[in-house]
Structure formats: structure tokens, C-alpha cells
Amino acid sequence: MAEAARALFGDRLDLAAAYAELLATDGVVRGLIGPREAPRIWDRHLLNCAAVAERIPEGATVLDVGSGAGLPGLVLAIARPDLTVTLIEPLSRRTSFLIETVERLGLAKMVRVFRGRADEAATGATGIAPLTGDIVTARAVAPLDRLSTWCLPLTVRGGRLIALKGASVAEEIAEHADTVTRLGGGTPEIHRCGEGLIDPPTTVVEIVRERVVGPVRPKAPKRSRGGRSRRR
């Protein structure tokens, strides 16, 4: 595990260790990480998330939806200082932790925190322009149909949604492929990140935003021959 950590974080390993300490202490106390997860923060969380960096191009803008304690967005910002990362999280206690952690780790120049839902980030908030990114990430947030609904509008055309998933990802793709297509996404692809470094590798599904699809409008009510709407 130490070898994998050095390979994934390089000269920013001390920064990753500082974040791991915050997760194991403040993160547990504030309910962001379960007490049983504390001994597994490195293998289950940090290394698992850092491996995804191999799928992200140099200098990309990354939006992390449902960031929670900063997984994977904050881990990617630590591993890849060339990235610009926005952590999107609606819950106040989580955003408070994220803001404090970003400041304590000295990452404020490259990481920002947006308190709100994904749809609010996509449409913009008061005084804040709509957010878009080259890469949109999500980990353990929702099934692929809902995830695509929330994340693809945040992705620039030609950009990618990268979702960290479990072993049943192939079945999930088969179930929700039609929804992904309807939302403007391309064919979902499965990749294994960190092979040869971590066991098991991190499984991700990637979806390119091929088309920009507008909001779905409700159908107008059917009219009778007399010109009045049919009532039900």
C-alpha cells in the first residue's frame, strides 16, 4: 500500500497523509466517515480515488458531484495539482468540513466548494454563473440513470462523466443505457484504474457528452374535436 501511495501521490504524499488524518479524526466525529472506515481510509478511499487520476487529462476542470467528505474530488486535487476542482455538495455540515479542509491543506487556489445540488450548479445560483467542467466525477451517489440526469448537464460537450462504480456496473449500464442516450451521452465504457498498483483496481464507467439536450418539456394535453382539453 505504501508503494501505491507513493506512486499515486508522488511528492504530495505528505498532503495526502494530512487529509487522511482529517478524515480519521474530524471526519469521523462529524459523521462524514463511519468509525469502522477509519482504519481503511488509505486503501478503501484515498488510493481508490487517486487511481482515477489516470483517466483525467492534463489541466482539466473537474466538478465533483455529491462530494461528501471530498471523495474523489479532493483526493484528485491533492494527487494532481494541475487540475481545477469544484466540490459540489448540498449539505451544510459537509460543505463546512470541505471548506475548512481546503483551507487547512492550502488548496484554496485550485479547489472551490459549491453548496447546492447538481441541478442548481448547472443552472447557476444567485450571483454565480452556471458551472461546467471537462470532467464530472461522482462516487457512490446514485444509479446511472439519475447520475446521468444530474451530471451530464454539468459536462461540456465532448467532456466526460467519470463515475466510480462497483462490480455490478455492467448490469447497471444495460439497464440504463437508453436513458444515457436520451440525455445526450455516448456509449458507456468501463475502465479499471490502478491495475498493478491497487487490488482490486478502481472500476469506473465513463460517458462522453456527445450532444447537448435541452430540458424535457411536458406534453400538451390532448384536445377533443370541439377544441377543449380532455379532462381526466
SVG drawing of the C-alpha trace seen along z (x, -y; Angstrom):
<svg xmlns="http://www.w3.org/2000/svg" viewBox="-67 -38 75 45">
<polyline fill="none" stroke="black" stroke-width="0.4" points="0.0,0.0 2.9,-2.4 4.3,-1.8 0.9,-2.5 0.6,-5.7 4.0,-7.0 3.2,-6.2 -0.2,-7.9 0.6,-11.0 4.3,-11.5 5.8,-14.5 2.3,-15.4 2.1,-12.2 2.5,-14.3 -0.5,-16.4 -2.5,-13.2 -1.5,-12.0 -2.7,-15.2 -6.0,-14.8 -6.2,-11.1 -5.7,-12.3 -8.5,-14.9 -10.8,-12.2 -9.9,-9.8 -10.5,-12.5 -12.8,-15.3 -14.4,-13.3 -15.5,-10.6 -16.5,-13.0 -18.7,-15.0 -20.3,-11.9 -18.7,-12.1 -16.8,-8.9 -18.0,-5.8 -15.9,-4.8 -15.3,-1.4 -13.9,-3.1 -11.1,-4.9 -8.6,-2.0 -9.3,-1.6 -9.1,-5.3 -6.0,-4.7 -7.0,-1.5 -10.7,-2.0 -10.9,-5.7 -7.7,-7.6 -6.0,-5.1 -9.2,-4.0 -10.0,-7.6 -6.4,-8.7 -6.2,-5.9 -8.9,-7.6 -6.5,-10.5 -5.1,-8.4 -8.3,-8.9 -8.2,-12.7 -6.3,-14.9 -3.7,-17.5 -5.1,-20.8 -8.8,-19.7 -11.6,-21.4 -13.2,-18.9 -16.6,-19.0 -17.2,-16.5 -20.9,-15.9 -22.1,-14.8 -18.5,-15.3 -19.4,-14.4 -16.0,-14.3 -14.2,-15.2 -14.2,-11.8 -13.0,-11.7 -12.7,-15.4 -10.4,-16.5 -8.2,-13.4 -7.8,-14.2 -6.8,-17.8 -4.1,-16.5 -2.8,-14.0 -3.0,-16.3 -2.1,-20.0 -2.7,-20.8 -6.4,-20.3 -9.0,-22.9 -11.6,-21.2 -15.1,-22.3 -16.7,-20.2 -20.5,-20.2 -22.3,-19.2 -25.8,-20.3 -25.5,-19.5 -24.2,-22.3 -22.2,-20.1 -20.4,-18.5 -19.6,-21.8 -18.4,-23.3 -15.9,-20.4 -14.8,-20.7 -14.2,-24.5 -12.2,-24.0 -10.2,-21.1 -9.4,-23.0 -8.1,-25.9 -6.1,-23.7 -4.5,-21.9 -3.6,-25.1 -5.6,-24.2 -7.8,-27.3 -6.2,-28.4 -7.2,-25.3 -10.3,-24.0 -13.6,-25.7 -16.7,-24.4 -20.2,-24.9 -23.0,-24.3 -26.0,-23.1 -27.4,-20.3 -26.1,-19.3 -29.1,-20.9 -28.5,-24.1 -24.9,-24.1 -25.9,-23.5 -28.4,-26.4 -26.5,-28.8 -27.3,-30.4 -27.7,-34.0 -24.6,-35.8 -22.9,-32.6 -22.8,-31.6 -23.7,-28.0 -20.9,-25.6 -19.5,-23.3 -16.4,-21.0 -14.3,-19.0 -14.7,-16.1 -17.5,-15.4 -16.9,-12.8 -19.2,-11.0 -18.6,-8.2 -21.4,-6.2 -24.0,-8.8 -26.9,-7.2 -27.7,-4.7 -26.5,-5.5 -29.8,-6.9 -30.2,-9.5 -26.4,-10.2 -26.5,-11.0 -29.5,-13.3 -27.6,-15.3 -24.1,-15.1 -24.3,-15.3 -25.7,-18.9 -22.6,-19.9 -20.3,-18.4 -19.0,-20.4 -19.8,-18.9 -17.1,-16.3 -16.3,-16.2 -16.8,-13.1 -18.7,-11.8 -16.5,-9.5 -18.4,-7.6 -16.8,-5.3 -18.8,-2.1 -18.9,1.4 -18.7,4.9 -22.3,4.8 -21.6,1.9 -22.2,3.9 -25.8,4.7 -26.4,1.1 -25.2,0.0 -27.5,2.5 -30.5,1.3 -29.9,-2.5 -28.3,-2.7 -31.4,-4.2 -31.6,-6.9 -28.0,-7.8 -28.5,-8.1 -31.7,-10.2 -29.7,-12.6 -27.0,-13.1 -24.5,-10.7 -22.4,-8.3 -22.0,-4.6 -20.8,-4.0 -17.4,-2.4 -15.9,-0.5 -12.3,-1.1 -10.2,0.4 -7.9,-2.2 -4.7,-1.5 -4.1,2.0 -0.8,3.3 -0.9,0.7 -4.0,1.4 -6.1,4.6 -8.8,4.5 -8.4,1.8 -11.0,-1.0 -13.9,-0.4 -15.2,-3.4 -17.8,-4.0 -17.1,-6.8 -19.8,-8.6 -18.9,-11.2 -21.4,-14.1 -21.9,-13.8 -25.0,-16.1 -26.4,-19.0 -30.0,-18.1 -32.4,-20.7 -34.8,-20.2 -37.7,-17.8 -40.9,-19.7 -44.2,-18.1 -46.5,-17.2 -49.5,-19.4 -52.9,-17.9 -54.8,-16.2 -57.7,-18.2 -61.1,-16.9 -62.6,-17.7 -64.5,-20.5 -61.2,-22.2 -61.4,-21.7 -58.8,-19.8 -59.8,-16.4 -60.2,-16.1 -59.3,-13.0"/>
</svg>
